Amino acid sequence: MQTLDIISINFWNILISLVNLLILFLLVKKFLFKPIKRIMARRQEEVNREYAEAEKARAAAEENQAIWEEKMTTADEEADSIVKAAVEEAKVKGNRIVAASQDRAAEIIHHAELEADVERKRVEKEVKAEIVDVSTKLTEKMLEREINAEDHRRMIDSFIDELGD
């Protein structure tokens, strides 16, 4: 019959085991679950704080990006206005240079015309002097000899040929 004692159910043992289990549960709850819950709550707060900081940083980054884009737009506009101003200034300077060049060219042309007039007058004087010279020689030749009509024509033709030269 000893085998029955081993298999039999003892209510006092069960009850003591349940009470031990309940005491162990309460002790674990008091000394283990509550500190763990506090640690978990603190970690959750840290995570939430980290998320909030990350959200603030993201918002600040978006704001900085918007400011940067605005500055870039402003910089593009400034660059465009600077380029336009430089182009306008270059056009004005170019027009001044062209006007000065045209004035200088007009002066050079006027000076060349004056020189050409002086040269033409000098050449005319030389030609007149040569004509007078030739006329004088022709007259001398005419006076030296008696000229008939045929000789007269030849002398005039010769005179005209010399003038052409």
PyMOL commands that place a pseudoatom at each C-alpha (Angstrom):
pseudoatom trace, name=CA, resn=MET, resi=1, chain=A, elem=C, hetatm=0, pos=[0.000, 0.000, 0.000]
pseudoatom trace, name=CA, resn=GLN, resi=2, chain=A, elem=C, hetatm=0, pos=[2.794, 2.232, 0.019]
pseudoatom trace, name=CA, resn=THR, resi=3, chain=A, elem=C, hetatm=0, pos=[2.338, 2.914, -3.575]
pseudoatom trace, name=CA, resn=LEU, resi=4, chain=A, elem=C, hetatm=0, pos=[-1.001, 4.560, -2.851]
pseudoatom trace, name=CA, resn=ASP, resi=5, chain=A, elem=C, hetatm=0, pos=[0.573, 7.121, -0.573]
pseudoatom trace, name=CA, resn=ILE, resi=6, chain=A, elem=C, hetatm=0, pos=[2.802, 8.254, -3.318]
pseudoatom trace, name=CA, resn=ILE, resi=7, chain=A, elem=C, hetatm=0, pos=[-0.083, 8.728, -5.722]
pseudoatom trace, name=CA, resn=SER, resi=8, chain=A, elem=C, hetatm=0, pos=[-2.590, 10.133, -3.301]
pseudoatom trace, name=CA, resn=ILE, resi=9, chain=A, elem=C, hetatm=0, pos=[-3.546, 13.819, -3.205]
pseudoatom trace, name=CA, resn=ASN, resi=10, chain=A, elem=C, hetatm=0, pos=[-2.718, 15.770, -0.136]
pseudoatom trace, name=CA, resn=PHE, resi=11, chain=A, elem=C, hetatm=0, pos=[-4.827, 18.938, 0.171]
pseudoatom trace, name=CA, resn=TRP, resi=12, chain=A, elem=C, hetatm=0, pos=[-2.589, 20.528, 2.736]
pseudoatom trace, name=CA, resn=ASN, resi=13, chain=A, elem=C, hetatm=0, pos=[0.378, 20.236, 0.511]
pseudoatom trace, name=CA, resn=ILE, resi=14, chain=A, elem=C, hetatm=0, pos=[-1.517, 21.758, -2.369]
pseudoatom trace, name=CA, resn=LEU, resi=15, chain=A, elem=C, hetatm=0, pos=[-2.809, 24.561, -0.194]
pseudoatom trace, name=CA, resn=ILE, resi=16, chain=A, elem=C, hetatm=0, pos=[0.680, 25.325, 1.163]
pseudoatom trace, name=CA, resn=SER, resi=17, chain=A, elem=C, hetatm=0, pos=[2.082, 25.264, -2.373]
pseudoatom trace, name=CA, resn=LEU, resi=18, chain=A, elem=C, hetatm=0, pos=[-0.608, 27.693, -3.520]
pseudoatom trace, name=CA, resn=VAL, resi=19, chain=A, elem=C, hetatm=0, pos=[0.041, 30.021, -0.590]
pseudoatom trace, name=CA, resn=ASN, resi=20, chain=A, elem=C, hetatm=0, pos=[3.787, 29.849, -1.307]
pseudoatom trace, name=CA, resn=LEU, resi=21, chain=A, elem=C, hetatm=0, pos=[3.065, 30.612, -4.919]
pseudoatom trace, name=CA, resn=LEU, resi=22, chain=A, elem=C, hetatm=0, pos=[0.859, 33.562, -3.944]
pseudoatom trace, name=CA, resn=ILE, resi=23, chain=A, elem=C, hetatm=0, pos=[3.512, 34.949, -1.572]
pseudoatom trace, name=CA, resn=LEU, resi=24, chain=A, elem=C, hetatm=0, pos=[6.187, 34.466, -4.209]
pseudoatom trace, name=CA, resn=PHE, resi=25, chain=A, elem=C, hetatm=0, pos=[3.975, 36.245, -6.749]
pseudoatom trace, name=CA, resn=LEU, resi=26, chain=A, elem=C, hetatm=0, pos=[3.375, 39.184, -4.393]
pseudoatom trace, name=CA, resn=LEU, resi=27, chain=A, elem=C, hetatm=0, pos=[7.059, 39.459, -3.578]
pseudoatom trace, name=CA, resn=VAL, resi=28, chain=A, elem=C, hetatm=0, pos=[8.036, 39.300, -7.244]
pseudoatom trace, name=CA, resn=LYS, resi=29, chain=A, elem=C, hetatm=0, pos=[5.343, 41.849, -8.063]
pseudoatom trace, name=CA, resn=LYS, resi=30, chain=A, elem=C, hetatm=0, pos=[6.487, 44.217, -5.345]
pseudoatom trace, name=CA, resn=PHE, resi=31, chain=A, elem=C, hetatm=0, pos=[10.234, 43.876, -5.764]
pseudoatom trace, name=CA, resn=LEU, resi=32, chain=A, elem=C, hetatm=0, pos=[10.577, 42.996, -9.441]
pseudoatom trace, name=CA, resn=PHE, resi=33, chain=A, elem=C, hetatm=0, pos=[7.600, 44.142, -11.553]
pseudoatom trace, name=CA, resn=LYS, resi=34, chain=A, elem=C, hetatm=0, pos=[7.272, 47.629, -10.091]
pseudoatom trace, name=CA, resn=PRO, resi=35, chain=A, elem=C, hetatm=0, pos=[10.976, 48.564, -10.581]
pseudoatom trace, name=CA, resn=ILE, resi=36, chain=A, elem=C, hetatm=0, pos=[10.917, 47.066, -14.044]
pseudoatom trace, name=CA, resn=LYS, resi=37, chain=A, elem=C, hetatm=0, pos=[7.774, 49.066, -14.872]
pseudoatom trace, name=CA, resn=ARG, resi=38, chain=A, elem=C, hetatm=0, pos=[9.462, 52.236, -13.606]
pseudoatom trace, name=CA, resn=ILE, resi=39, chain=A, elem=C, hetatm=0, pos=[12.564, 51.508, -15.687]
pseudoatom trace, name=CA, resn=MET, resi=40, chain=A, elem=C, hetatm=0, pos=[10.341, 50.790, -18.710]
pseudoatom trace, name=CA, resn=ALA, resi=41, chain=A, elem=C, hetatm=0, pos=[8.400, 54.016, -18.125]
pseudoatom trace, name=CA, resn=ARG, resi=42, chain=A, elem=C, hetatm=0, pos=[11.646, 56.009, -17.905]
pseudoatom trace, name=CA, resn=ARG, resi=43, chain=A, elem=C, hetatm=0, pos=[12.918, 54.420, -21.097]
pseudoatom trace, name=CA, resn=GLN, resi=44, chain=A, elem=C, hetatm=0, pos=[9.613, 55.141, -22.800]
pseudoatom trace, name=CA, resn=GLU, resi=45, chain=A, elem=C, hetatm=0, pos=[9.900, 58.771, -21.684]
pseudoatom trace, name=CA, resn=GLU, resi=46, chain=A, elem=C, hetatm=0, pos=[13.448, 58.897, -23.054]
pseudoatom trace, name=CA, resn=VAL, resi=47, chain=A, elem=C, hetatm=0, pos=[12.279, 57.416, -26.345]
pseudoatom trace, name=CA, resn=ASN, resi=48, chain=A, elem=C, hetatm=0, pos=[9.398, 59.899, -26.512]
pseudoatom trace, name=CA, resn=ARG, resi=49, chain=A, elem=C, hetatm=0, pos=[11.778, 62.739, -25.698]
pseudoatom trace, name=CA, resn=GLU, resi=50, chain=A, elem=C, hetatm=0, pos=[14.196, 61.512, -28.394]
pseudoatom trace, name=CA, resn=TYR, resi=51, chain=A, elem=C, hetatm=0, pos=[11.310, 61.378, -30.892]
pseudoatom trace, name=CA, resn=ALA, resi=52, chain=A, elem=C, hetatm=0, pos=[10.243, 64.894, -29.901]
pseudoatom trace, name=CA, resn=GLU, resi=53, chain=A, elem=C, hetatm=0, pos=[13.805, 66.179, -30.287]
pseudoatom trace, name=CA, resn=ALA, resi=54, chain=A, elem=C, hetatm=0, pos=[14.105, 64.419, -33.634]
pseudoatom trace, name=CA, resn=GLU, resi=55, chain=A, elem=C, hetatm=0, pos=[10.812, 65.992, -34.722]
pseudoatom trace, name=CA, resn=LYS, resi=56, chain=A, elem=C, hetatm=0, pos=[12.061, 69.421, -33.589]
pseudoatom trace, name=CA, resn=ALA, resi=57, chain=A, elem=C, hetatm=0, pos=[15.326, 68.870, -35.451]
pseudoatom trace, name=CA, resn=ARG, resi=58, chain=A, elem=C, hetatm=0, pos=[13.407, 67.795, -38.579]
pseudoatom trace, name=CA, resn=ALA, resi=59, chain=A, elem=C, hetatm=0, pos=[11.167, 70.880, -38.324]
pseudoatom trace, name=CA, resn=ALA, resi=60, chain=A, elem=C, hetatm=0, pos=[14.242, 73.092, -37.852]
pseudoatom trace, name=CA, resn=ALA, resi=61, chain=A, elem=C, hetatm=0, pos=[15.912, 71.413, -40.824]
pseudoatom trace, name=CA, resn=GLU, resi=62, chain=A, elem=C, hetatm=0, pos=[12.823, 71.995, -42.970]
pseudoatom trace, name=CA, resn=GLU, resi=63, chain=A, elem=C, hetatm=0, pos=[12.733, 75.624, -41.835]
pseudoatom trace, name=CA, resn=ASN, resi=64, chain=A, elem=C, hetatm=0, pos=[16.444, 76.013, -42.596]
pseudoatom trace, name=CA, resn=GLN, resi=65, chain=A, elem=C, hetatm=0, pos=[15.893, 74.395, -45.967]
pseudoatom trace, name=CA, resn=ALA, resi=66, chain=A, elem=C, hetatm=0, pos=[13.058, 76.833, -46.721]
pseudoatom trace, name=CA, resn=ILE, resi=67, chain=A, elem=C, hetatm=0, pos=[15.258, 79.754, -45.656]
pseudoatom trace, name=CA, resn=TRP, resi=68, chain=A, elem=C, hetatm=0, pos=[18.129, 78.412, -47.740]
pseudoatom trace, name=CA, resn=GLU, resi=69, chain=A, elem=C, hetatm=0, pos=[15.889, 77.959, -50.781]
pseudoatom trace, name=CA, resn=GLU, resi=70, chain=A, elem=C, hetatm=0, pos=[14.594, 81.506, -50.321]
pseudoatom trace, name=CA, resn=LYS, resi=71, chain=A, elem=C, hetatm=0, pos=[18.161, 82.790, -50.064]
pseudoatom trace, name=CA, resn=MET, resi=72, chain=A, elem=C, hetatm=0, pos=[19.118, 80.808, -53.166]
pseudoatom trace, name=CA, resn=THR, resi=73, chain=A, elem=C, hetatm=0, pos=[16.185, 82.327, -55.034]
pseudoatom trace, name=CA, resn=THR, resi=74, chain=A, elem=C, hetatm=0, pos=[17.210, 85.760, -53.813]
pseudoatom trace, name=CA, resn=ALA, resi=75, chain=A, elem=C, hetatm=0, pos=[20.827, 85.017, -54.754]
pseudoatom trace, name=CA, resn=ASP, resi=76, chain=A, elem=C, hetatm=0, pos=[19.709, 83.933, -58.240]
pseudoatom trace, name=CA, resn=GLU, resi=77, chain=A, elem=C, hetatm=0, pos=[17.721, 87.135, -58.590]
pseudoatom trace, name=CA, resn=GLU, resi=78, chain=A, elem=C, hetatm=0, pos=[20.674, 89.180, -57.336]
pseudoatom trace, name=CA, resn=ALA, resi=79, chain=A, elem=C, hetatm=0, pos=[23.000, 87.391, -59.738]
pseudoatom trace, name=CA, resn=ASP, resi=80, chain=A, elem=C, hetatm=0, pos=[20.577, 88.067, -62.592]
pseudoatom trace, name=CA, resn=SER, resi=81, chain=A, elem=C, hetatm=0, pos=[20.342, 91.741, -61.654]
pseudoatom trace, name=CA, resn=ILE, resi=82, chain=A, elem=C, hetatm=0, pos=[24.144, 91.992, -61.348]
pseudoatom trace, name=CA, resn=VAL, resi=83, chain=A, elem=C, hetatm=0, pos=[24.564, 90.353, -64.750]
pseudoatom trace, name=CA, resn=LYS, resi=84, chain=A, elem=C, hetatm=0, pos=[21.935, 92.653, -66.273]
pseudoatom trace, name=CA, resn=ALA, resi=85, chain=A, elem=C, hetatm=0, pos=[23.638, 95.695, -64.741]
pseudoatom trace, name=CA, resn=ALA, resi=86, chain=A, elem=C, hetatm=0, pos=[27.013, 94.511, -66.050]
pseudoatom trace, name=CA, resn=VAL, resi=87, chain=A, elem=C, hetatm=0, pos=[25.541, 93.962, -69.513]
pseudoatom trace, name=CA, resn=GLU, resi=88, chain=A, elem=C, hetatm=0, pos=[23.968, 97.416, -69.475]
pseudoatom trace, name=CA, resn=GLU, resi=89, chain=A, elem=C, hetatm=0, pos=[27.227, 98.976, -68.298]
pseudoatom trace, name=CA, resn=ALA, resi=90, chain=A, elem=C, hetatm=0, pos=[29.105, 97.079, -71.003]
pseudoatom trace, name=CA, resn=LYS, resi=91, chain=A, elem=C, hetatm=0, pos=[26.634, 98.338, -73.616]
pseudoatom trace, name=CA, resn=VAL, resi=92, chain=A, elem=C, hetatm=0, pos=[27.073, 101.913, -72.397]
pseudoatom trace, name=CA, resn=LYS, resi=93, chain=A, elem=C, hetatm=0, pos=[30.863, 101.571, -72.410]
pseudoatom trace, name=CA, resn=GLY, resi=94, chain=A, elem=C, hetatm=0, pos=[30.703, 99.912, -75.827]
pseudoatom trace, name=CA, resn=ASN, resi=95, chain=A, elem=C, hetatm=0, pos=[28.569, 102.751, -77.152]
pseudoatom trace, name=CA, resn=ARG, resi=96, chain=A, elem=C, hetatm=0, pos=[31.036, 105.275, -75.699]
pseudoatom trace, name=CA, resn=ILE, resi=97, chain=A, elem=C, hetatm=0, pos=[33.949, 103.432, -77.291]
pseudoatom trace, name=CA, resn=VAL, resi=98, chain=A, elem=C, hetatm=0, pos=[32.135, 103.241, -80.641]
pseudoatom trace, name=CA, resn=ALA, resi=99, chain=A, elem=C, hetatm=0, pos=[31.262, 106.944, -80.453]
pseudoatom trace, name=CA, resn=ALA, resi=100, chain=A, elem=C, hetatm=0, pos=[34.856, 107.828, -79.567]
pseudoatom trace, name=CA, resn=SER, resi=101, chain=A, elem=C, hetatm=0, pos=[36.105, 105.614, -82.389]
pseudoatom trace, name=CA, resn=GLN, resi=102, chain=A, elem=C, hetatm=0, pos=[33.693, 107.230, -84.812]
pseudoatom trace, name=CA, resn=ASP, resi=103, chain=A, elem=C, hetatm=0, pos=[34.813, 110.684, -83.671]
pseudoatom trace, name=CA, resn=ARG, resi=104, chain=A, elem=C, hetatm=0, pos=[38.448, 109.652, -84.067]
pseudoatom trace, name=CA, resn=ALA, resi=105, chain=A, elem=C, hetatm=0, pos=[37.710, 108.171, -87.485]
pseudoatom trace, name=CA, resn=ALA, resi=106, chain=A, elem=C, hetatm=0, pos=[35.937, 111.380, -88.513]
pseudoatom trace, name=CA, resn=GLU, resi=107, chain=A, elem=C, hetatm=0, pos=[38.989, 113.372, -87.346]
pseudoatom trace, name=CA, resn=ILE, resi=108, chain=A, elem=C, hetatm=0, pos=[41.318, 111.080, -89.278]
pseudoatom trace, name=CA, resn=ILE, resi=109, chain=A, elem=C, hetatm=0, pos=[39.130, 111.345, -92.395]
pseudoatom trace, name=CA, resn=HIS, resi=110, chain=A, elem=C, hetatm=0, pos=[38.940, 115.125, -92.052]
pseudoatom trace, name=CA, resn=HIS, resi=111, chain=A, elem=C, hetatm=0, pos=[42.712, 115.305, -91.567]
pseudoatom trace, name=CA, resn=ALA, resi=112, chain=A, elem=C, hetatm=0, pos=[43.248, 113.031, -94.583]
pseudoatom trace, name=CA, resn=GLU, resi=113, chain=A, elem=C, hetatm=0, pos=[40.901, 115.197, -96.671]
pseudoatom trace, name=CA, resn=LEU, resi=114, chain=A, elem=C, hetatm=0, pos=[42.834, 118.297, -95.635]
pseudoatom trace, name=CA, resn=GLU, resi=115, chain=A, elem=C, hetatm=0, pos=[46.106, 116.605, -96.521]
pseudoatom trace, name=CA, resn=ALA, resi=116, chain=A, elem=C, hetatm=0, pos=[44.612, 115.460, -99.830]
pseudoatom trace, name=CA, resn=ASP, resi=117, chain=A, elem=C, hetatm=0, pos=[43.478, 119.030, -100.562]
pseudoatom trace, name=CA, resn=VAL, resi=118, chain=A, elem=C, hetatm=0, pos=[46.925, 120.366, -99.726]
pseudoatom trace, name=CA, resn=GLU, resi=119, chain=A, elem=C, hetatm=0, pos=[48.541, 117.668, -101.861]
pseudoatom trace, name=CA, resn=ARG, resi=120, chain=A, elem=C, hetatm=0, pos=[46.080, 118.325, -104.727]
pseudoatom trace, name=CA, resn=LYS, resi=121, chain=A, elem=C, hetatm=0, pos=[46.838, 122.060, -104.554]
pseudoatom trace, name=CA, resn=ARG, resi=122, chain=A, elem=C, hetatm=0, pos=[50.573, 121.327, -104.520]
pseudoatom trace, name=CA, resn=VAL, resi=123, chain=A, elem=C, hetatm=0, pos=[50.193, 119.012, -107.520]
pseudoatom trace, name=CA, resn=GLU, resi=124, chain=A, elem=C, hetatm=0, pos=[48.064, 121.625, -109.290]
pseudoatom trace, name=CA, resn=LYS, resi=125, chain=A, elem=C, hetatm=0, pos=[50.771, 124.222, -108.652]
pseudoatom trace, name=CA, resn=GLU, resi=126, chain=A, elem=C, hetatm=0, pos=[53.396, 121.830, -109.992]
pseudoatom trace, name=CA, resn=VAL, resi=127, chain=A, elem=C, hetatm=0, pos=[51.248, 121.054, -113.042]
pseudoatom trace, name=CA, resn=LYS, resi=128, chain=A, elem=C, hetatm=0, pos=[50.638, 124.766, -113.635]
pseudoatom trace, name=CA, resn=ALA, resi=129, chain=A, elem=C, hetatm=0, pos=[54.356, 125.421, -113.274]
pseudoatom trace, name=CA, resn=GLU, resi=130, chain=A, elem=C, hetatm=0, pos=[55.066, 122.619, -115.714]
pseudoatom trace, name=CA, resn=ILE, resi=131, chain=A, elem=C, hetatm=0, pos=[52.440, 123.945, -118.116]
pseudoatom trace, name=CA, resn=VAL, resi=132, chain=A, elem=C, hetatm=0, pos=[54.005, 127.379, -117.873]
pseudoatom trace, name=CA, resn=ASP, resi=133, chain=A, elem=C, hetatm=0, pos=[57.399, 125.802, -118.391]
pseudoatom trace, name=CA, resn=VAL, resi=134, chain=A, elem=C, hetatm=0, pos=[56.219, 123.857, -121.400]
pseudoatom trace, name=CA, resn=SER, resi=135, chain=A, elem=C, hetatm=0, pos=[54.415, 126.894, -122.775]
pseudoatom trace, name=CA, resn=THR, resi=136, chain=A, elem=C, hetatm=0, pos=[57.581, 128.889, -122.370]
pseudoatom trace, name=CA, resn=LYS, resi=137, chain=A, elem=C, hetatm=0, pos=[59.611, 126.257, -124.177]
pseudoatom trace, name=CA, resn=LEU, resi=138, chain=A, elem=C, hetatm=0, pos=[56.992, 126.065, -126.906]
pseudoatom trace, name=CA, resn=THR, resi=139, chain=A, elem=C, hetatm=0, pos=[57.040, 129.808, -127.318]
pseudoatom trace, name=CA, resn=GLU, resi=140, chain=A, elem=C, hetatm=0, pos=[60.828, 129.784, -127.459]
pseudoatom trace, name=CA, resn=LYS, resi=141, chain=A, elem=C, hetatm=0, pos=[60.727, 127.125, -130.137]
pseudoatom trace, name=CA, resn=MET, resi=142, chain=A, elem=C, hetatm=0, pos=[58.160, 129.094, -132.075]
pseudoatom trace, name=CA, resn=LEU, resi=143, chain=A, elem=C, hetatm=0, pos=[60.217, 132.194, -131.924]
pseudoatom trace, name=CA, resn=GLU, resi=144, chain=A, elem=C, hetatm=0, pos=[63.394, 130.416, -132.977]
pseudoatom trace, name=CA, resn=ARG, resi=145, chain=A, elem=C, hetatm=0, pos=[62.016, 129.371, -136.275]
pseudoatom trace, name=CA, resn=GLU, resi=146, chain=A, elem=C, hetatm=0, pos=[59.283, 130.158, -138.532]
pseudoatom trace, name=CA, resn=ILE, resi=147, chain=A, elem=C, hetatm=0, pos=[56.461, 127.778, -138.202]
pseudoatom trace, name=CA, resn=ASN, resi=148, chain=A, elem=C, hetatm=0, pos=[54.117, 126.651, -140.898]
pseudoatom trace, name=CA, resn=ALA, resi=149, chain=A, elem=C, hetatm=0, pos=[50.664, 125.139, -140.235]
pseudoatom trace, name=CA, resn=GLU, resi=150, chain=A, elem=C, hetatm=0, pos=[51.976, 121.605, -140.300]
pseudoatom trace, name=CA, resn=ASP, resi=151, chain=A, elem=C, hetatm=0, pos=[54.716, 122.371, -137.775]
pseudoatom trace, name=CA, resn=HIS, resi=152, chain=A, elem=C, hetatm=0, pos=[52.212, 124.229, -135.643]
pseudoatom trace, name=CA, resn=ARG, resi=153, chain=A, elem=C, hetatm=0, pos=[49.950, 121.164, -135.446]
pseudoatom trace, name=CA, resn=ARG, resi=154, chain=A, elem=C, hetatm=0, pos=[52.860, 118.920, -134.573]
pseudoatom trace, name=CA, resn=MET, resi=155, chain=A, elem=C, hetatm=0, pos=[53.995, 121.281, -131.851]
pseudoatom trace, name=CA, resn=ILE, resi=156, chain=A, elem=C, hetatm=0, pos=[50.490, 121.421, -130.367]
pseudoatom trace, name=CA, resn=ASP, resi=157, chain=A, elem=C, hetatm=0, pos=[50.214, 117.622, -130.528]
pseudoatom trace, name=CA, resn=SER, resi=158, chain=A, elem=C, hetatm=0, pos=[53.631, 117.327, -128.907]
pseudoatom trace, name=CA, resn=PHE, resi=159, chain=A, elem=C, hetatm=0, pos=[52.593, 119.855, -126.246]
pseudoatom trace, name=CA, resn=ILE, resi=160, chain=A, elem=C, hetatm=0, pos=[49.384, 117.925, -125.536]
pseudoatom trace, name=CA, resn=ASP, resi=161, chain=A, elem=C, hetatm=0, pos=[51.353, 114.665, -125.344]
pseudoatom trace, name=CA, resn=GLU, resi=162, chain=A, elem=C, hetatm=0, pos=[53.763, 116.236, -122.858]
pseudoatom trace, name=CA, resn=LEU, resi=163, chain=A, elem=C, hetatm=0, pos=[50.840, 117.494, -120.782]
pseudoatom trace, name=CA, resn=GLY, resi=164, chain=A, elem=C, hetatm=0, pos=[49.403, 113.977, -120.718]
pseudoatom trace, name=CA, resn=ASP, resi=165, chain=A, elem=C, hetatm=0, pos=[52.664, 112.643, -119.342]
for i in range(1, 165): cmd.bond("trace and resi %d" % i, "trace and resi %d" % (i + 1))
show_as sticks, trace
zoom trace
